Amino acid sequence: MLVTGLQKRLTLLQFPAVRLCLEERSSAMTENEISKIIVDAAIEVHRELGGPGLLEDVYEEALDEELRLRGLRVERQLPVRIVYKGRTLRKPLRLDMKVENLVLVDNKAVTQWNPIFEAQMLTYLRLTGLKLGLVINFGERLVHRGIHRFVNGLPDDVDLNAKTQSRRDAKEGGH
């Protein structure tokens, strides 16, 4: 049986948590509010799939589904054109996820953090003009230890139980 988008949405509205989330979306959410939902969704994905051991693409798809169930708009594998000296390069950069047009998410499934992940996210934020990005490493035994938050000009006014970085912190050698 083919289920239409409207039927799926009506079915989802039967769940109180989803209904509340959709009602909350009626007012514009901030980057920090969106990132809190993303963190909660990542923890749920990690719990549901059983922790580390799967490929990054699996976690990305599951996180996409979890965020949609929570009523958020998600774009995946977004091409971002890069301009070099006035010329657009042929091969675009691919971003894992953009949530609600405000927060970037880069998914990883590795056993060890690499400092290049920080540089990549800060570059992604600069190229897109966005202010908040999360690098989520599903390769950690406890995913909340693998969530890294990076800002680019966003006031850091909320504790998301995630490691927070900014350009200033990065220059001081902090992780």
Stockholm file with secondary structure:
# STOCKHOLM 1.0

chainA/1-175         MLVTGLQKRLTLLQFPAVRLCLEERSSAMTENEISKIIVDAAIEVHRELGGPGLLEDVYEEALDEELRLRGLRVERQLPVRIVYKGRTLRKPLRLDMKVENLVLVDNKAVTQWNPIFEAQMLTYLRLTGLKLGLVINFGERLVHRGIHRFVNGLPDDVDLNAKTQSRRDAKEGGH
#=GR chainA/1-175 SS CCCCHHHHHHHHTTSHHHHHHHHHTTSCCCHHHHHHHHHHHHHHHHHHHTSSCSCHHHHHHHHHHHHHHTTCCEEEEEEECCEETTEECSSCEEEEEEETTTEEEEEECCSSCCTHHHHHHHHHHHHHTCSEEEEEETTSSSGGGGEEEEESSCCCCCCCSSEEECHHHHHTTCC
#=GC SS_cons         CCCCHHHHHHHHTTSHHHHHHHHHTTSCCCHHHHHHHHHHHHHHHHHHHTSSCSCHHHHHHHHHHHHHHTTCCEEEEEEECCEETTEECSSCEEEEEEETTTEEEEEECCSSCCTHHHHHHHHHHHHHTCSEEEEEETTSSSGGGGEEEEESSCCCCCCCSSEEECHHHHHTTCC
//
